[in-house]
Amino acid sequence: MEREHAAKVAAPPVPGDVSRVMVVDDSAGHRAMLARLLGRWGYDVMQAADASEALALIEAQPPDIVLSDWVMPGMTGPDLCRAFHARGQPGYAYFILLTSKSETSAVAAGLDAGADDFVSKPVNPEELRARINAGVRIVSMQRELSAKNRMISETLAALQEVHAEIDRDLQQARLIQQALVPDRVRRFGASQVSLLMKPSGHIGGDLVGMFSPGTGHVGLYGLDVSGHGITSAMVTARVAGYFSPRYPEQNIALVPCSGNVYALRDVEDVARGLNERLLADPGVDEYLTLLYAAADLDSGQVRLVQAGHPAPLLIRANGESQFIGGGGVPVGLVEGVRHDRQDLTLNAGDRLLIYSDGFTEATGKSGRMLGEDGLRDMAIACRDSRGTEFLDEMFWHLTRSLPNGARPDDDVSAALLEYRCYPDDG
């Protein structure tokens, strides 16, 4: 009868490598019957007469599914279940208890021991097949999930290593970009130029700088390359070479005179020359805004050109202030574009602030951009400070105005010319 009944139970498919079943039962006859049944279904069957023998076999060859009797001499089925799950070995196996117990408390005890399912005795082959099939599905899904998690972990580890390498490169790039502004402050007799550069990330697309041919004149500029990140930073590095303070022969804003002496080139010619160079660079799609000023420190005459950069703020010694300029076309967009020159005269104690739109386009706690009025208010609040202290205090006010202590979304930069604000130690 047993053979006839077993023959009527169709052999289930064995997905993947979930094929090893261990039968643990102190009854040799019952154990043999279960082994034959499982073998006909295509499973590789391991047999153990008690829990101790089962644990020894498990250490040598872990099964995919354990089918254990509840009542056995020595360790019971629940005891074996606890010991099985306490091995600390990787992988997951499905544990089924064979029991004639039907009380709720007994079932709860089995679940507490870590059992996944129960099969009632005497065993019904069709019920057993359904329980085994459920175990196979769960083990297969668990192993598939583990494999995917392992793949995710390995991929994440690889990405973290790549990110760490990129981060190291960006840290080095940051140092290189900081070297483009070797001096934050420089005194020219009774006048002084101070610089501020705060990229929103490791590196940025803003650049400020200054240079002097040494004849009572100084050139200072602020520029902002379109976009963010590495590409913009590479363009700023290239443009920094065009305004080199150390190699005047490479500086497009300087014109050589007799006797290895240099003078400041007309500001319109500087903008035109930079525009031509950017347009001539193959593969460079970025453009930039520029504010370039050339100052005569003896007369106070300042000539400036604005190419899409925010209008500089002129702060008079008496507290009055005004924005100079009205826009202009950015550099590197249109061939043959002309940029108009603007002239102004500084008096002793006056200051000229060149800044990027990282100030004026910052969104404050009110949800509105800071704008020119907000920038003017910040400058007034910092009017008692000088030099780099003035610029640092401006940046501090900017960060305080952002919601929830957020960092600026854009690069922030500025250049400050203070005209005859200091004792002339030259």
C-alpha positions as CSV (number, residue, x, y, z in Angstrom):
1,M,0.0,0.0,0.0
2,E,2.8,2.4,0.9
3,R,4.4,1.9,-2.5
4,E,1.2,2.3,-4.4
5,H,0.3,5.5,-2.5
6,A,3.8,6.9,-3.0
7,A,3.7,6.2,-6.7
8,K,0.5,8.3,-7.0
9,V,2.5,11.3,-5.7
10,A,4.1,13.1,-8.6
11,A,7.8,14.0,-8.2
12,P,8.1,17.8,-7.7
13,P,10.7,19.8,-9.5
14,V,13.8,20.6,-7.5
15,P,14.7,24.2,-8.3
16,G,18.3,25.3,-8.3
17,D,20.6,23.4,-5.9
18,V,18.0,23.0,-3.1
19,S,18.1,19.2,-3.2
20,R,19.6,17.9,0.0
21,V,17.1,16.8,2.7
22,M,18.1,15.4,6.1
23,V,15.7,13.0,7.9
24,V,16.1,12.7,11.6
25,D,14.1,10.0,13.3
26,D,14.8,7.4,16.0
27,S,12.4,4.9,14.2
28,A,14.4,3.1,11.5
29,G,11.3,2.1,9.7
30,H,9.7,5.5,9.7
31,R,13.1,7.0,8.7
32,A,13.5,4.6,5.8
33,M,9.9,5.2,4.6
34,L,10.5,9.0,4.5
35,A,13.9,8.5,2.8
36,R,12.4,6.3,0.0
37,L,9.6,8.9,-0.5
38,L,12.0,11.8,-0.8
39,G,14.3,9.9,-3.0
40,R,11.6,9.1,-5.5
41,W,10.9,12.9,-5.7
42,G,14.5,13.5,-6.7
43,Y,16.0,14.6,-3.4
44,D,19.4,13.6,-2.1
45,V,18.5,12.2,1.3
46,M,20.7,12.1,4.5
47,Q,19.6,10.0,7.5
48,A,20.3,10.3,11.2
49,A,18.9,8.2,14.1
50,D,19.2,11.0,16.7
51,A,20.1,14.6,17.1
52,S,23.7,14.0,18.0
53,E,24.3,12.0,14.8
54,A,22.4,14.7,12.8
55,L,24.6,17.5,14.1
56,A,27.7,15.5,13.2
57,L,26.5,15.0,9.7
58,I,25.4,18.6,9.4
59,E,28.9,19.9,10.2
60,A,30.3,17.8,7.4
61,Q,27.6,18.5,4.8
62,P,24.9,21.0,5.7
63,P,21.4,20.1,4.3
64,D,19.0,22.4,2.6
65,I,16.0,21.1,4.5
66,V,15.8,19.2,7.8
67,L,12.8,16.9,8.5
68,S,13.0,16.0,12.2
69,D,10.9,14.0,14.5
70,W,9.8,15.9,17.6
71,V,10.1,13.1,20.2
72,M,13.5,11.4,20.3
73,P,15.8,10.1,23.0
74,G,18.3,12.7,24.3
75,M,17.8,15.9,22.4
76,T,14.3,16.5,21.1
77,G,13.4,17.9,17.7
78,P,13.0,21.4,19.1
79,D,16.4,21.0,20.9
80,L,18.0,20.0,17.6
81,C,16.3,22.9,15.9
82,R,17.9,25.4,18.4
83,A,21.3,23.7,18.0
84,F,21.0,23.7,14.2
85,H,20.3,27.5,14.0
86,A,22.9,28.2,16.7
87,R,25.8,26.8,14.6
88,G,26.6,30.3,13.2
89,Q,27.4,29.0,9.8
90,P,26.4,31.0,6.7
91,G,23.4,29.9,4.6
92,Y,19.9,29.2,5.4
93,A,18.0,25.8,5.8
94,Y,14.4,25.1,6.3
95,F,13.4,23.1,9.4
96,I,10.3,21.0,9.5
97,L,9.1,19.2,12.7
98,L,7.3,15.9,12.5
99,T,4.8,15.8,15.4
100,S,1.6,14.3,16.6
101,K,1.2,17.3,18.9
102,S,-1.6,19.6,18.0
103,E,-1.9,21.8,21.1
104,T,-1.3,25.5,20.6
105,S,1.3,25.6,23.3
106,A,3.3,22.8,21.6
107,V,3.1,24.6,18.2
108,A,4.3,27.8,19.9
109,A,7.2,26.0,21.5
110,G,8.3,24.6,18.2
111,L,8.1,28.1,16.6
112,D,10.1,29.5,19.4
113,A,12.8,26.9,18.8
114,G,13.1,28.2,15.3
115,A,11.0,25.7,13.3
116,D,9.7,26.9,10.0
117,D,6.9,24.4,9.5
118,F,5.2,21.2,10.9
119,V,4.0,17.9,9.4
120,S,1.5,15.9,11.3
121,K,2.1,12.2,12.1
122,P,1.2,9.9,10.6
123,V,2.7,11.5,7.5
124,N,0.4,12.1,4.5
125,P,2.7,12.1,1.4
126,E,0.7,14.8,-0.4
127,E,0.9,17.1,2.7
128,L,4.6,16.3,3.0
129,R,5.2,17.1,-0.6
130,A,3.4,20.5,-0.2
131,R,5.5,21.3,2.9
132,I,8.7,20.3,1.2
133,N,7.8,22.4,-1.9
134,A,7.2,25.4,0.3
135,G,10.5,24.9,2.0
136,V,12.3,24.6,-1.4
137,R,10.7,27.9,-2.6
138,I,11.6,29.7,0.6
139,V,15.2,28.4,0.6
140,S,15.6,29.3,-3.1
141,M,14.3,32.8,-2.6
142,Q,16.4,33.3,0.5
143,R,19.6,32.2,-1.3
144,E,18.7,34.3,-4.3
145,L,18.2,37.3,-2.0
146,S,21.5,36.5,-0.3
147,A,23.3,36.3,-3.6
148,K,21.8,39.6,-4.7
149,N,22.7,41.2,-1.3
150,R,26.2,39.9,-1.7
151,M,26.4,41.3,-5.2
152,I,25.1,44.6,-3.9
153,S,27.6,44.6,-1.1
154,E,30.5,43.8,-3.4
155,T,29.3,46.5,-5.9
156,L,28.9,49.0,-3.1
157,A,32.4,48.2,-1.8
158,A,33.8,48.7,-5.3
159,L,31.9,52.0,-5.7
160,Q,33.1,53.2,-2.3
161,E,36.7,52.5,-3.4
162,V,36.1,54.4,-6.7
163,H,34.5,57.2,-4.7
164,A,37.4,57.3,-2.3
165,E,39.8,57.5,-5.2
166,I,37.8,60.3,-6.8
167,D,37.5,62.1,-3.5
168,R,41.3,61.9,-3.1
169,D,41.7,63.4,-6.6
170,L,39.2,66.1,-5.8
171,Q,41.0,67.0,-2.6
172,Q,44.3,67.3,-4.6
173,A,42.4,69.4,-7.2
174,R,41.1,71.6,-4.4
175,L,44.7,72.3,-3.3
176,I,45.7,73.1,-6.9
177,Q,42.8,75.4,-7.3
178,Q,43.6,77.2,-4.0
179,A,47.1,77.7,-5.4
180,L,45.5,79.8,-8.2
181,V,44.9,82.4,-5.5
182,P,48.3,82.3,-3.8
183,D,47.7,85.6,-1.8
184,R,44.4,86.5,-0.2
185,V,45.6,90.0,0.5
186,R,48.2,92.3,-0.9
187,R,49.0,95.9,0.0
188,F,49.8,98.5,-2.7
189,G,51.0,101.5,-0.8
190,A,48.0,103.0,1.0
191,S,45.6,100.8,-0.9
192,Q,44.9,97.1,-0.6
193,V,43.2,94.2,-2.5
194,S,41.6,91.3,-0.6
195,L,40.2,88.1,-2.1
196,L,37.6,85.5,-1.1
197,M,36.9,82.2,-2.8
198,K,34.5,79.6,-1.3
199,P,33.6,76.8,-3.7
200,S,30.3,75.0,-3.0
201,G,32.0,71.6,-3.4
202,H,35.5,70.3,-3.5
203,I,36.3,72.6,-6.4
204,G,34.4,75.3,-8.2
205,G,34.0,77.5,-11.3
206,D,34.6,80.8,-9.6
207,L,37.9,82.6,-9.7
208,V,39.2,85.9,-8.4
209,G,42.6,87.4,-8.7
210,M,44.9,90.4,-8.8
211,F,48.2,91.5,-10.4
212,S,50.3,94.6,-10.8
213,P,52.9,95.7,-13.3
214,G,54.5,97.5,-10.4
215,T,53.9,101.1,-11.7
216,G,51.2,102.2,-9.3
217,H,48.5,100.3,-11.1
218,V,46.6,97.1,-10.2
219,G,44.3,94.8,-12.1
220,L,41.7,92.8,-10.3
221,Y,39.0,90.5,-11.6
222,G,36.2,88.1,-10.7
223,L,34.9,85.5,-13.0
224,D,32.3,82.7,-12.9
225,V,32.5,79.7,-15.4
226,S,29.2,78.2,-16.4
227,G,28.3,74.9,-14.7
228,H,29.9,73.3,-11.7
229,G,32.4,70.7,-10.8
230,I,35.5,69.4,-12.6
231,T,34.9,70.8,-16.1
232,S,34.3,74.3,-14.7
233,A,37.3,74.1,-12.5
234,M,39.5,73.1,-15.4
235,V,38.4,76.1,-17.4
236,T,39.1,78.4,-14.4
237,A,42.6,76.9,-14.2
238,R,43.1,77.7,-17.9
239,V,41.9,81.2,-17.5
240,A,44.0,81.8,-14.4
241,G,47.0,81.3,-16.6
242,Y,45.8,84.2,-18.8
243,F,45.8,86.5,-15.8
244,S,49.1,85.2,-14.3
245,P,50.6,87.6,-11.7
246,R,53.9,85.7,-11.8
247,Y,54.5,85.5,-15.5
248,P,53.6,88.9,-17.0
249,E,54.6,87.7,-20.5
250,Q,51.6,85.3,-20.4
251,N,49.2,87.7,-18.9
252,I,46.7,89.0,-21.6
253,A,45.9,92.1,-19.4
254,L,49.6,93.3,-19.6
255,V,51.3,94.9,-22.5
256,P,55.1,94.9,-22.7
257,C,56.9,98.3,-22.8
258,S,60.6,99.1,-23.2
259,G,63.1,97.8,-20.6
260,N,61.2,94.7,-19.6
261,V,58.5,96.9,-18.1
262,Y,54.8,96.1,-18.4
263,A,51.7,98.3,-18.4
264,L,48.0,97.5,-18.0
265,R,46.2,96.9,-21.3
266,D,42.9,98.6,-22.1
267,V,40.1,96.8,-20.3
268,E,38.1,96.5,-23.5
269,D,41.0,94.7,-25.2
270,V,41.4,92.3,-22.3
271,A,37.7,91.2,-22.6
272,R,38.0,90.9,-26.4
273,G,41.2,88.9,-26.1
274,L,39.8,86.5,-23.5
275,N,36.6,86.1,-25.6
276,E,38.7,85.2,-28.7
277,R,40.8,82.7,-26.7
278,L,37.9,80.8,-25.3
279,L,36.1,80.6,-28.6
280,A,39.3,79.3,-30.2
281,D,39.7,76.5,-27.6
282,P,38.6,73.3,-29.3
283,G,36.1,71.2,-27.3
284,V,35.4,73.9,-24.7
285,D,31.6,74.7,-24.6
286,E,31.7,76.6,-21.3
287,Y,31.5,80.3,-21.1
288,L,32.1,82.7,-18.3
289,T,31.0,86.0,-16.8
290,L,33.7,88.5,-16.0
291,L,34.3,91.7,-14.2
292,Y,37.7,93.2,-14.8
293,A,38.9,96.5,-13.3
294,A,42.2,98.3,-13.9
295,A,43.0,100.9,-11.2
296,D,45.4,103.8,-11.2
297,L,46.4,104.0,-7.5
298,D,47.9,107.4,-7.8
299,S,44.8,109.2,-9.3
300,G,42.1,106.9,-8.1
301,Q,40.9,106.4,-11.7
302,V,39.3,103.0,-12.3
303,R,38.3,101.5,-15.7
304,L,36.2,98.4,-15.7
305,V,34.5,96.1,-18.1
306,Q,31.5,93.9,-17.3
307,A,30.7,90.8,-19.2
308,G,27.6,89.3,-17.7
309,H,29.0,89.4,-14.2
310,P,27.1,91.1,-11.3
311,A,27.5,94.8,-11.1
312,P,30.2,95.7,-8.6
313,L,29.3,97.7,-5.5
314,L,31.0,101.0,-4.9
315,I,31.1,101.9,-1.2
316,R,32.0,105.5,-0.6
317,A,33.9,106.6,2.5
318,N,30.9,108.6,3.7
319,G,28.7,105.5,3.7
320,E,26.9,106.1,0.4
321,S,26.9,103.1,-2.1
322,Q,25.9,102.4,-5.6
323,F,26.1,99.5,-8.1
324,I,28.2,100.2,-11.2
325,G,27.3,98.7,-14.6
326,G,24.4,97.0,-16.2
327,G,25.3,93.6,-17.6
328,G,27.1,92.8,-20.8
329,V,27.5,89.6,-22.8
330,P,29.4,86.7,-21.2
331,V,32.8,85.8,-22.5
332,G,33.0,82.8,-24.8
333,L,29.5,83.0,-26.3
334,V,29.6,85.3,-29.3
335,E,32.4,86.1,-31.8
336,G,33.3,89.8,-32.2
337,V,31.3,91.0,-29.2
338,R,32.2,94.4,-27.8
339,H,32.2,95.2,-24.1
340,D,31.8,98.8,-23.1
341,R,34.2,100.4,-20.7
342,Q,33.0,102.2,-17.6
343,D,35.0,104.8,-15.7
344,L,34.8,105.9,-12.1
345,T,37.0,107.8,-9.6
346,L,37.8,106.6,-6.2
347,N,38.5,108.9,-3.3
348,A,40.5,108.1,-0.2
349,G,38.5,105.6,2.0
350,D,36.4,104.3,-0.9
351,R,35.9,100.6,-1.5
352,L,35.0,98.7,-4.7
353,L,33.5,95.2,-4.2
354,I,33.5,92.7,-7.0
355,Y,31.5,89.6,-6.2
356,S,29.9,86.5,-7.9
357,D,26.2,85.7,-8.1
358,G,26.8,83.1,-5.3
359,F,26.0,86.1,-3.1
360,T,23.0,87.7,-4.8
361,E,21.3,84.5,-6.1
362,A,21.5,82.7,-2.7
363,T,17.9,81.9,-1.5
364,G,17.4,83.0,2.1
365,K,15.0,81.7,4.8
366,S,12.2,83.8,3.3
367,G,12.4,81.8,0.1
368,R,13.6,84.9,-1.8
369,M,17.0,85.5,-3.4
370,L,19.3,87.9,-1.6
371,G,19.6,90.2,-4.5
372,E,21.5,93.5,-4.7
373,D,19.6,95.0,-1.8
374,G,20.4,92.1,0.4
375,L,24.1,92.3,-0.6
376,R,24.1,96.1,0.2
377,D,22.6,95.4,3.6
378,M,25.3,92.9,4.3
379,A,28.0,95.3,3.2
380,I,26.6,98.0,5.5
381,A,26.5,95.5,8.4
382,C,30.2,94.8,7.8
383,R,31.3,98.4,7.2
384,D,33.5,98.6,10.3
385,S,35.6,95.6,9.1
386,R,38.5,95.8,6.7
387,G,40.2,93.6,4.1
388,T,39.8,89.8,4.4
389,E,37.9,90.3,7.7
390,F,35.3,92.3,5.8
391,L,34.9,89.5,3.1
392,D,34.9,86.7,5.7
393,E,32.2,88.6,7.7
394,M,30.1,89.0,4.5
395,F,30.3,85.2,3.9
396,W,29.4,84.6,7.5
397,H,26.3,86.8,7.1
398,L,25.4,84.9,3.9
399,T,25.6,81.5,5.5
400,R,23.5,82.7,8.4
401,S,20.8,83.9,6.0
402,L,20.4,80.4,4.5
403,P,17.7,78.1,5.8
404,N,18.6,75.5,8.5
405,G,22.3,76.3,8.3
406,A,22.6,75.0,4.7
407,R,25.7,75.6,2.6
408,P,25.5,77.8,-0.4
409,D,24.4,76.0,-3.6
410,D,26.8,78.0,-5.7
411,D,30.4,79.0,-5.5
412,V,30.9,82.3,-3.7
413,S,33.8,84.6,-4.5
414,A,34.7,88.3,-4.1
415,A,37.5,90.8,-4.6
416,L,37.7,94.0,-2.6
417,L,39.8,97.1,-3.6
418,E,40.2,99.5,-0.7
419,Y,41.6,102.8,-1.9
420,R,43.9,104.7,0.4
421,C,42.4,103.2,3.5
422,Y,45.7,102.4,5.1
423,P,48.9,104.1,6.1
424,D,51.3,104.3,3.2
425,D,54.2,102.1,4.4
426,G,55.9,102.3,1.0
